[in-house]
Amino acid sequence: MNIKKTIRKWINLFHSHFADDVYNIGIIPHSDDILTCASMPAIKWLSHTFNDRWFADPFIVAEDIDTYTIFVETYYYDVRKGALGVIVADKKDFKLQSYKDILVLPTHLSFPCYYYEDGELYVYPENSNSGNNTLYRYDWQKQEMIKIAIQCNYPWTDAAIMSEDRKWITTTYRQDCNGSICHVFFYDDFNKKYIHKHDIAFLDNTARGAGLPFMTVDGRLIRPAQNCNNGYGLGLVFQEVTIEDDKLILKEINRLYPNDKKYNIGLHTYNRFGNVAIVDGYHNPSKFGVWCWNQIKRFI
């Protein structure tokens, strides 16, 4: 291995272990109470033995009697870059049973948003470093993504479909992904791509998506979003989705913040799956680790 690459690898490992935020995914019961409660329910965090990566942006895509199948962002310490992976986790203890990479690119990947059509599973992950958004089909047998098409030539971040017909999508752009402007796209049947429809301006930084929308018992459609005021993904915001006069409208309903002892800084994914929701959280590095990293940076 090239000496420079080896040095860079060890520098990345040190930074990720001691001087960077650490994420994990967890699971909670889901009910409409999430829209009125003042604090998050207790989270059961994924138990795993990996020490070279963390997991975030979870989406449950399937289940059987004993396990959940979960798509995640997998952040590798040695390259400081995300890939997409599939986890099988035990329902009872939420312990990782298996893991496999399903998509690795030269650019960072995260937020594996998905939908089913005619029995096939399609994924449109966050890959804004590439400058566009690509649709993939998941091959269950090979456990890998098959590229279908570029569906939009915009650097979408954490985009999610907002309607059953998949015509409407909300997203932010890479250059201001944690800001107050939510960009709304509509599918153009003639060009077979999503085109920009209009923007929604919030009063603060709550535009970035946090997962797929879910339906309440009384039929309201709810969009999970991130609270990015004073930092990335510090909490969850729930917004009601309506479509009026050919415009998509988002109205805030509730905000929640982390109250976990370990993952106590941020909370930025909420994906309902039946009577549960899968989330993620993160904590900051130690002050000593950050101090050591600042000393190392002086020589690199």
Salt bridges, closest charged atoms under 4 A:
ASP20 OD2 - HIS15 ND1 3.91
ASP52 OD1 - ARG53 NE 2.78
ASP57 OD1 - HIS268 NE2 3.74
GLU63 OE1 - LYS91 NZ 2.69
GLU73 OE2 - HIS108 NE2 3.61
GLU117 OE2 - ARG166 NH2 2.56
GLU120 OE1 - ARG137 NH1 3.81
ASP158 OD2 - ARG208 NE 2.68
ASP189 OD2 - LYS167 NZ 2.56
ASP199 OD1 - HIS183 ND1 2.79
ASP199 OD1 - HIS196 NE2 2.61
ASP204 OD2 - ARG255 NH2 2.75
ASP218 OD1 - ARG220 NE 3.19
ASP246 OD2 - LYS197 NZ 2.90
GLU252 OE2 - ARG255 NE 2.68
ASP280 OD1 - HIS268 ND1 2.75
